[in-house]
Amino acid sequence: MNTKEYIESGILESYVLGVATAGESAEVERLALEYPAIRQELDAITNSLETYALQYETEPPAFLKNKIMESLFNEHTIVDNSNAGSINQSVREITEPREVVSLNQNIQSSAPQRSIFKMAASWVLLALSISANIWFFKNWKNSEEKVLALESQNQILAKEGQTLKASYQEEVAILQNPDVKIIQLSGQPVAPQAKALVYFDKIKQEVYLSSLTLPEVPKGKQYQLWAIVDGKPVDAGMIDSKGNVLKMKSFSNAVAFAISLEDTGGSTTEVGPKGAVYLMGAV
């Protein structure tokens, strides 16, 4: 299981805030027992919520009790000016000790309710704040990863472009050299459609391979270039890729070139080609 993805999904926060479904809660509890990383993250979220709530808990202002007393007193002193008896009754009700005790009880009972409401409001605001922070963090993280991926891709493309440009410039320079002879290698019966070009500079004794069109190399196999010298094939190097211009081993008196398919690492000059010859061309 990918615990990192599960932790970043936000389900642990939902569990701590009590908004997860019964199935999600059961899953969180089961995985917390199975994976220490999930248990640790769950404890960290719980501790963070508790710390936040305690940090921002505030006592109600002192004047609040006086306000409540005044409001309750006014409610019990509403009188009818046309009924003196009612006035006296209301005054007695207000001044009786029993009623004063009742008022104090109401004040005492309302304070915990307000405290509970305040605490609930703090938890709701905390939940909203955490959810928003998680959402913004995930989106920022995803954006950052996309930017890094694009930058990496641009760097790779730029590097490939520079390599391709250098390869073309090298090929143009070779073609413009009057001492270079272009030898076309033709496909043999095993691969009639195969083809390639050899640039052979006898003066500098340099050999380049280009424009390769060959079947895909099977696993455990590799193409090898051969130079025919004094009637014998001589190892001219292994073909590691199908790049635009490949510099091979140097020769001065080759009369032909050939490409064979060998085991990885190739064959030796003493043994000669072991595999089938795919391409061949005379100088």
N, C-alpha and C positions, 0 to 999 in steps of 0.2 A: 504493500500500500504506500502511496506517496503522501506521507504525513505533512510535508510542506504545503502541498496543494490543499489538503483538508483543513489545515490551520488557517490558511489565507482565504478560505471560502466564506468566513464570517459566521459559521454555524456555532462556534464556541461562544462568541459574543451573544448570539441569540439565546443560547442555553443559559448563560449567566443572568441575562436580563429577564428570563422567564417567558420569552415569546416563541421558543422553539416548540414544535409539535411533540406529541407523545413519542412518536417513532424516532424523531430526531434526538430527543432527550435520551431515550434508551440507547441509541447508537453512540452518542457522545460518552455516556457512562461506561459502555462496554469497551470502546476504543481507548478511553483514558486508563482503564485497567491493563489494556494490552500493550499500549505504546507509551513509554515514559515521556516522550517529547510532547504528546498531546496532554498528558496529565500536568506537566510543567507549565505549558501555555495556559491551560484552564485555571490553574492556581494563580498565575500571574495576572490574568484578566480579573479574577475575583478580587484579588488584593488591590488592584488599581481602582476598581469601582468603590471599594470600601474606603480607601484612602481619599479618593476624590470627594465622596459624600461627607466624610468627617472634616475634611479641610474647609469646605465651603458651608458647613452648618453654622447658622447664626441664631442668636437668641432674639425673641420678639422684643420690640422697643418697650421701654418702661411705661410710656403714656397709654399703651394699648389697654391695660387693665382699667384705667380711669375712663377711657372711652366706653368700654363695655359696661362699666358701672353706671355711667351717665345714661346710656341707651336703655338699660334695663329699668332704671329709676323712672325715666320719662314714660316708659310703657305702662308702668303701674300707677302713674299719677295723672292719667287722663280723666278729666271730670266734666260733668255737665253743669254749666253755670246756672241753669234753671232748677237744679235739684240740689238743695243744700245738704240733704241727708246723704246723698251719694257722695258729696264732697267729703263729709265727715268720715264716711265709711272708707273712702279711698285713702284718707289721711291715716286712719287707724291701720289699714292694711299695710301701708308703707312703713309706719313707725313700729309695728309689732316686731319683737325680736325674732319670732318664727319666720317672718318673711325675709328678714335680713340674712338669716342662716341660709334660706333657700337661694337667695341671690348669690351668696358666696359659693354655694354648691354649683350653681350654674356657671359661675366664672371659672371655678376649678375644673369643671367637666369640659368647658369649651377650649381651655388651653391645650390639653393633650390632643384634641381633635385638630386644632390649628397646627400643632407641631407635626402631627401625622401627615396632614395635608402638605405642609412645607417639605417634609422629607420625601413624600411621593413626587411632588413637583420637581425636587432636586434630582431624583432618580430618572424621571422622564427626560429632563433636560440633559442629564449625563448620557442617557441612552442615545438621544438624538445627536449629541455632540460626538460620541464615539462612533456611531454609524456613519456620520458625515466624514469624520476623519479617516475612517477605514476606506470609505468610497473614494475620497480624494487621494489617499495614499496609493490605493491599487491602480487608479487611473494614471497617477503620476509615474508609478513604477512601470506600468505597461508602456507609457509614452517614452520613458527613458530607455527601456529595452528596445523599442522600435527605432529610436534615434541611433542607439549604439549599433543595432543591426544594419541600419542604412549606411552609417559611417563605415562600418567594416566592409559592407558590400561595395561601397564606392572605392575604398582603398584597394580591394581585390581587383575591381574592374580597371582602375587606373594602372595598377601594376601589370595586369594582363595587356592593357593597351600599350604600355611602354615596351613590354617584351615583344609584342606583335610588331610595333613600329620599328624596333631595333632589328628584328628578323627580316622585315621587308627591306630595310635600308641595306642590310648585309647582302640580301639576295640581289638587289639592284646593282650594288657595287660589283658583285661577282659577274653578273650578266654584262656589265659594261667593260669588264676586263677582256681585252682581245686575246690574252693567253689562255683563257678558259674555254674548254671544249664541252659542249652539252651532249650527253649521251642518254638516249632514251632507252629505258629498260622495258621490255615487252613481257606480257603475261605468258606463262607457260601452260601446258595442258591442265595442270592442277588448278590454275586460276587464270583463265583467259582474259578476264576483265581487269586484272591487276596491272598497275603501271607505276612508274617512278622516273625521276630525272637524276642523273649524276652530273655534277659540275667538276671537271677534272682539269686542274692547273698543273701542267707538267713542269713549268718553270719553278714554281714554288712547291711543287710536289704535294699539293693540297687536294683533298677529295671532300665534296659536299653532296649531301643527299637531300632531295626536295620533291614536293608534289607526290607524296606517297598515296597510292590507292591500293590497299590490301585488305583481305578479309580480316575480321576480328581475330585477335590472337587467343587461342584456346588457353585455358588455365594450365599453368606449368610449361608454357611454350614461349618462345621469343624469336623474332626475326633477326637474321644475321646477314651482314653484307660481306661479300667475297670479291677480291680482286684476282683476276686470272693473270699470273705472272709466270713467264717461261713455261706455259702450258699447264700450270698447277694452280689450284685455288689457294689463296692466302687470306687469312682472317683480316677483314677490314673494319671490324667493330660491330658491336651489338646495337640494334635499333631500339632505343628506350621509349620513343614516342613517335607520333606522326606530325611533329612540328614542321614549320615552314622550311627551315634550313637546318640540317643536322651536319655538324662537322665530324667526319670519320677519320680513320687512320690515313697517314700519308703514303703515297707511292709515286714512283717516277716512271716506271716502265710497264704499267698494266696495259693489257690489250683488250680486256673485257671486264665486266662487273656482273655479279649475280646476287640474288637474295634468296635465302632458304629459311625454312621454318625449323628451328631446333629446340631442344629442351632448354629451359631457363639457364642462362649462363653460356650457352653456345658450345660450339665444337672448336677444335684446335686446327692449326695449319697442318700439323702432321697427319691428322686423321681426315680432315676435309669435311665437307657437308655430310651430315648423317641423315637429315630430313629432306623432304621434297623441296625442289627448287621452284620458286614461284615466279621469279623475274630474271631476265638476262638480257644483256645488250653489249655490243662490241664498241670499242673506242674508235 
